[in-house]
């Protein structure tokens, strides 16, 4: 499993927090996260999107998305398991699943992401 990054974003694509697990430049991760909302269509059957270089796995969580960015060679079943685990972590640290609350608890969530991924 090669998880590049885990992030929490708003539905409009604003990154609230991001944890990179491999070396990525700030511009690269910002570009990947900015591209994500444009790739989501109205199709709600899938919770992943593949581009030429990466795979986005995501889970809606009220007004937010929990997002995992992996390489395309990564095992999607393991990645989905990791995504579900991360989706359980965020509500543990944020009483309300809103931008302000997630931002307030960003460090605790990132540390928990480190333990999980």
Beta strands, then each sheet from edge to edge (+ up, - down):
strand 1: 3-10
strand 2: 15-20
strand 3: 48-50
strand 4: 54-61
strand 5: 64-71
sheet 1: 2+ 1- 5+ 4- 3+
end
